[in-house]
């Protein structure tokens, strides 16, 4: 989903394996909210369930040229360490990265 308002653009991508359509929809967006099922070690299971890893979310953000990435739709925190997800996304995306928690609010 792509939403533009007041000169800012937000793109939300969830329940998706890595795909070029996400990059195209997010191109030049201020903010990309992208799911991160887990780290690269979880890629096989993530893809089986139709999800992306943190590195794949970061790669989409980089290729789209977004300004900021928020990782969301995580596996339960007992299975996915939010710091590890942010670190992995930062290995391929050098913009601002945040990891969402339940009930967080973000401006764009």
C-alpha positions, 0 to 999 in steps of 0.5 A: 500500500502506498499513501501520500499526504502533504508531500510525504509518502509512506509504503506498507508491505507485509505478508510478502516474500521479497519481490520487485513490486515492493521496490517499485511501490516504495521508490522514493518514499519517505518511509517504508514499513516492511515486515521482518519475519526473522533474520537470514537464518530464518529465510527458508521458513520465512519464505515458506510462509510467504514472508521476508527477512530483515535483510530482505526488507533492508535490501528493498528499502535500499533499492527503493531509495527510501529515507527510513525503514520500520520493521514490523510484523515480527515473529513473537519476540521470544523467537526474533530479537528486535536488535538482531533484526535491526542489525541485519537490516542495517547491513544492507540499508544505511538509512534510519531503521526502527523496529516497531512494538505493539501500539507504537505510533510513528510520524512520517 
